[in-house]
Amino acid sequence: MPAVNNVLVVGSGLAGTATAIGLAAHGVAVDLAEIKPDIAAIGSGITLQGNALRELRNLGVWERVRAEGFGFDSLGLRAPDPAGTLLVEIPDARTGGPDLPATMGMPRPALARILLDRAAETGVKTRFGVTVTELNPDGDVVLSDGSTGRYDLVVGADGIRSSVRRMLGIELETRATGMGIWRAFGPRPASVTRTDLFYGGPCYIAGYCPTGENSLYAYVVEDAQDRSALTPDERLATMRELAAAYHGPWDEIRETLTDPSRVNYTWFETHVLPPPWHRGRVVLIGDAAHSCPPTLAQGGAQALEDAAVLTELLLAADTLDENLWRAFTDRRYERAKAVVDASNQLGQWLLDHEQGDVPGLMGRVAALVTQPA
């Protein structure tokens, strides 16, 4: 018998839905509560490294992901010059194994739909527009629709500003790193077949990632600024202006940036919750426990690894006790912290205009995450 029989998962992002699938596929009754009204509200594009793809394969969704995403095995570095000159093409580490792409881009709503479809197949009961309003460490909850329940385990997978974390009374400083990112989702020019990064020019980074046969997301990273007063049209104009310094495929991408509703701006933020990540029968995973800027594109992978390890331990044990939580901490805390620290270090080198050992840092992270969590 598993350590839990009925579980509430709060948040239908990667960590939450993956946990729900892993448990329900082995007979655990799982309720999944998502505050957003539907999956159409879930972001634009996402970059998934090989170790993320490994976990998606274990969840039984790899073929669907491959059909809707865009896989590639190298990273390009380009100059911020009038030609967008390709400086080097670097083979990317296949951290999920030799039979998976090194990297895959895909639309976030498509990935969310694939995972939620899989959750439904395994028997997960998903409720949109609903979240927890009260809970205690014993697993007693009140939901926003007025319903109540007692669960063997509550999984707080509700993001960087986790309400579950707040209701547990856990203090955690989420700090801005000093960078802000403009993102836009749009059509993919034929010239974009992998991620290329431009360092320098008016922005710290300008890049793009193909997310499907006909889609990509493009981004530029600047000093964090208060952009909240800009209208949608002004946000679009600002991103186009910043991107004007970058050429090569950017010239085609920039011409497609015409829809203000497909442009968004956020700050890079970060935190790592010291262990333990649980209080009684409530545990925090994913961005609720650790969040890193996207400089190494490992946020989604680390969320999926949390889910995989938590699920494995819950299914292998017959009691939800401190031995289980100790094992969870031993396998997840240092690994997740190492990825967060490395992501922050890469960004800090850019902020400081310092020539750090980027290849060495990326190599160390790749070696770490190539090993299963």
C-alpha positions in Angstrom: 0.0 0.0 0.0 1.3 3.5 -0.8 1.9 6.0 2.0 -1.2 8.0 1.0 -4.6 7.1 -0.4 -6.2 10.4 -1.1 -4.2 13.6 -2.1 -5.1 17.2 -3.0 -2.7 18.9 -5.4 -3.0 22.7 -5.5 -1.8 24.1 -8.8 -1.8 22.5 -12.3 1.6 23.6 -13.4 4.3 21.0 -14.3 5.0 20.0 -10.7 1.4 19.7 -9.7 0.0 17.9 -12.7 3.0 15.5 -12.9 2.5 14.6 -9.2 -1.2 14.0 -9.8 -0.5 11.8 -12.8 2.2 9.8 -11.0 0.0 9.0 -8.0 -3.3 8.5 -9.8 -1.7 6.1 -12.2 -1.0 3.8 -9.2 -4.4 3.9 -7.7 -4.2 7.0 -5.4 -7.3 9.2 -5.4 -6.2 12.7 -6.5 -8.0 16.0 -6.6 -6.3 18.7 -8.6 -7.3 22.3 -7.9 -6.3 25.1 -10.3 -7.2 28.7 -9.6 -7.0 29.7 -13.3 -10.2 29.3 -15.2 -8.8 27.1 -18.0 -5.5 26.1 -19.6 -5.7 29.0 -22.2 -4.4 31.2 -19.4 -1.2 29.3 -18.9 1.6 31.3 -20.5 3.2 31.4 -24.0 6.3 29.2 -24.6 8.6 27.0 -22.6 12.0 25.5 -23.1 12.4 21.9 -21.8 15.9 20.4 -21.3 16.5 16.7 -21.7 16.1 15.9 -18.0 12.6 17.4 -18.3 11.8 15.2 -21.3 13.0 12.2 -19.4 10.4 12.8 -16.7 7.7 13.5 -19.3 8.5 10.2 -20.9 8.1 8.5 -17.5 4.6 10.1 -17.3 3.6 8.5 -20.5 3.3 11.7 -22.6 6.5 11.8 -24.6 5.0 10.9 -27.9 2.4 13.6 -27.6 5.0 16.1 -26.5 7.3 15.2 -29.4 4.4 15.7 -31.9 3.6 19.2 -30.7 7.0 20.5 -29.7 10.2 21.3 -31.6 13.3 19.4 -30.6 16.9 20.4 -31.3 20.4 19.4 -30.2 22.6 22.6 -30.4 22.8 26.1 -29.2 23.9 29.0 -31.4 25.7 32.2 -30.2 25.4 35.2 -32.5 27.0 38.6 -32.6 24.9 41.8 -32.1 26.2 43.1 -35.4 24.3 44.2 -38.5 24.5 40.7 -39.9 23.6 38.8 -36.7 26.7 36.7 -37.4 26.7 33.2 -36.1 29.8 32.9 -34.0 29.6 29.3 -32.9 27.1 26.4 -32.8 27.6 24.4 -29.7 26.4 20.8 -29.3 24.0 20.8 -26.4 24.2 18.1 -23.6 21.6 15.4 -23.9 20.8 15.4 -20.2 17.8 13.1 -20.7 19.8 10.4 -22.5 20.9 9.8 -26.0 17.5 8.8 -27.3 15.9 12.2 -26.4 16.6 15.7 -27.8 18.9 17.9 -25.9 16.2 20.6 -25.8 12.6 21.0 -26.8 10.5 24.1 -27.1 6.7 24.1 -27.1 3.7 26.3 -26.3 2.9 26.2 -22.6 -0.9 25.7 -23.2 -0.2 22.7 -25.4 2.0 21.1 -22.7 -0.6 21.9 -20.1 -3.3 20.3 -22.2 -1.2 17.1 -22.8 -0.6 16.7 -19.1 -4.2 17.5 -18.1 -5.4 15.0 -20.7 -3.1 12.4 -19.2 -4.3 13.3 -15.7 -7.9 12.6 -16.8 -6.8 9.3 -18.2 -5.3 8.2 -14.9 -8.4 9.3 -12.9 -7.4 12.7 -11.6 -10.3 14.9 -10.8 -9.4 18.4 -12.0 -11.3 21.5 -10.9 -10.6 24.8 -12.6 -11.3 28.2 -10.9 -10.9 26.6 -7.5 -8.1 26.9 -4.9 -7.5 26.4 -1.2 -8.6 29.2 1.2 -7.9 27.5 4.5 -5.7 24.5 5.5 -3.8 23.0 8.4 -0.8 20.6 8.7 -3.2 17.7 9.3 -4.5 17.9 5.8 -7.9 19.6 6.5 -8.8 22.1 3.8 -11.5 24.6 2.8 -11.7 25.3 -0.9 -12.8 28.5 -2.6 -16.1 27.0 -3.7 -17.0 26.3 -0.1 -16.3 22.6 -0.1 -14.1 21.0 2.6 -12.0 17.8 2.8 -9.4 15.9 4.8 -6.5 14.5 2.8 -3.6 12.2 3.6 -1.4 14.7 1.8 -1.8 18.2 0.4 0.8 19.2 -2.3 1.4 22.9 -2.6 2.5 23.3 -6.3 0.9 26.7 -6.6 3.9 28.7 -7.8 6.3 31.3 -6.7 3.8 33.3 -4.7 2.3 30.1 -3.2 -0.9 30.6 -1.1 -0.3 27.2 0.4 3.1 28.4 1.7 1.5 31.5 3.1 -1.2 29.6 4.9 1.4 27.4 6.5 3.0 30.6 7.9 6.3 29.9 6.1 8.4 33.1 5.6 10.4 33.0 2.4 12.1 36.0 0.7 11.6 36.1 -3.0 14.0 38.6 -4.4 14.3 40.2 -7.8 17.7 39.5 -9.4 17.9 42.8 -11.3 16.8 41.6 -14.7 13.5 42.0 -16.6 12.4 39.9 -19.6 10.2 40.8 -22.6 8.7 37.7 -24.2 6.6 37.4 -27.3 4.9 34.4 -28.9 4.5 34.3 -32.7 5.2 32.4 -35.9 8.5 30.6 -36.6 10.6 31.7 -39.6 12.2 28.8 -41.4 15.6 30.1 -40.4 14.9 29.4 -36.7 15.7 25.7 -36.0 17.2 26.0 -32.5 17.8 28.6 -29.7 20.3 31.3 -30.6 21.5 33.7 -28.0 22.9 37.2 -28.6 24.9 38.7 -25.8 25.6 42.5 -25.7 23.9 45.4 -27.5 21.2 47.3 -25.6 20.1 44.1 -23.8 21.9 41.5 -21.7 20.5 38.7 -23.8 18.3 38.5 -26.9 17.1 35.0 -28.0 14.4 32.8 -29.3 13.2 29.3 -29.1 11.2 27.3 -31.7 8.1 25.8 -30.1 6.6 24.0 -33.0 6.5 23.8 -36.8 4.7 27.2 -36.9 5.5 28.9 -33.7 8.3 30.3 -31.5 8.8 32.6 -28.5 11.4 35.4 -28.6 12.8 37.3 -25.7 15.0 40.2 -24.7 16.5 40.7 -21.2 17.1 44.2 -19.8 17.6 45.8 -16.5 14.5 45.3 -14.4 12.3 48.3 -14.7 8.7 49.3 -13.7 6.9 48.8 -17.0 3.5 48.6 -15.4 2.3 52.0 -16.7 2.8 51.0 -20.4 -0.3 50.3 -22.5 -0.3 47.0 -24.6 0.7 49.0 -27.7 3.5 50.7 -25.8 4.8 47.3 -24.5 4.8 46.0 -28.1 6.7 49.1 -29.3 9.2 48.8 -26.5 10.0 45.2 -27.3 10.3 46.0 -31.0 12.6 48.9 -30.2 14.9 46.8 -28.0 15.0 44.0 -30.6 15.9 46.4 -33.4 19.6 46.0 -32.5 19.6 42.3 -33.3 19.6 40.9 -36.8 19.9 37.6 -38.6 16.7 35.7 -37.8 15.6 38.5 -35.6 14.9 40.6 -38.6 12.2 38.2 -39.6 10.9 37.7 -36.1 10.6 41.4 -35.5 8.4 41.8 -38.5 5.9 39.3 -37.0 5.7 41.2 -33.6 2.4 42.9 -34.3 0.0 41.6 -31.7 0.2 43.4 -28.3 -1.6 40.6 -26.5 1.2 38.3 -27.2 3.9 40.4 -25.5 4.5 40.2 -21.7 7.1 41.5 -19.3 8.2 40.1 -16.0 11.2 40.3 -13.6 13.6 37.5 -12.9 12.9 36.4 -9.3 14.5 33.7 -7.2 14.2 31.9 -3.9 15.1 28.6 -2.3 13.1 27.3 0.7 15.4 25.8 3.4 14.4 22.3 4.4 12.1 20.9 5.4 9.7 21.6 2.5 6.8 20.0 4.5 4.7 20.8 7.5 2.8 17.8 8.7 0.8 16.5 5.8 1.4 19.4 3.5 4.5 19.7 1.2 5.7 22.4 -1.1 7.2 21.6 -4.5 8.2 23.3 -7.7 8.3 27.1 -7.7 6.6 27.2 -4.3 9.9 25.8 -2.9 12.5 26.9 -5.4 12.5 29.3 -8.2 15.3 30.4 -10.6 15.6 32.8 -13.5 15.4 31.1 -16.9 19.1 31.7 -17.7 19.7 27.9 -17.7 16.1 26.9 -18.7 15.9 24.4 -15.8 12.8 25.7 -14.0 10.4 23.2 -15.6 12.8 20.3 -15.3 13.3 20.9 -11.6 9.6 21.0 -11.1 9.2 17.7 -12.9 12.0 16.2 -10.9 10.3 17.2 -7.6 7.2 15.5 -8.7 9.0 12.3 -9.8 10.9 11.9 -6.5 7.9 12.7 -4.3 5.7 10.3 -6.2 8.4 7.5 -6.1 8.8 7.9 -2.4 5.1 8.0 -1.6 4.4 4.9 -3.7 7.3 2.9 -2.2 6.5 3.7 1.5 3.6 2.6 3.6 3.8 5.5 6.1 4.0 9.2 5.7 6.8 9.7 8.2 10.0 11.6 8.8 12.0 8.9 7.1 10.1 9.6 3.9 10.6 13.4 4.3 14.3 13.0 5.1 14.7 11.0 1.9 12.8 13.6 -0.1 15.1 16.4 1.3 18.2 14.4 0.6 17.4 13.9 -3.0 15.9 17.3 -3.9 17.2 20.1 -1.8 20.9 20.3 -2.7 20.2 19.4 -6.4 17.5 22.1 -6.8 19.6 24.7 -4.9 22.6 24.0 -7.1 20.6 24.7 -10.2 19.1 27.9 -8.7 22.5 29.1 -7.6 24.0 28.4 -11.0 21.1 30.2 -12.8 21.6 33.2 -10.6 25.3 33.2 -11.0 25.0 33.3 -14.8 22.7 36.3 -14.5 24.9 38.0 -12.0 27.9 37.8 -14.3 25.9 39.6 -17.0 24.8 42.2 -14.6 28.3 42.8 -13.4 29.7 42.7 -17.0 32.0 40.0 -15.8 33.5 37.3 -18.0 32.7 34.3 -15.8 33.3 30.7 -16.6 30.1 30.2 -18.4 31.1 26.9 -20.2 32.3 25.5 -16.9 29.2 26.4 -15.1 26.9 25.0 -17.8 29.0 21.8 -17.9 28.7 21.3 -14.2 24.9 21.7 -14.3 24.6 19.4 -17.3 26.6 16.7 -15.5 24.4 17.1 -12.4 21.0 16.9 -14.1 22.1 14.1 -16.5 22.0 11.8 -13.5 18.4 10.9 -12.6 17.0 12.8 -9.6 
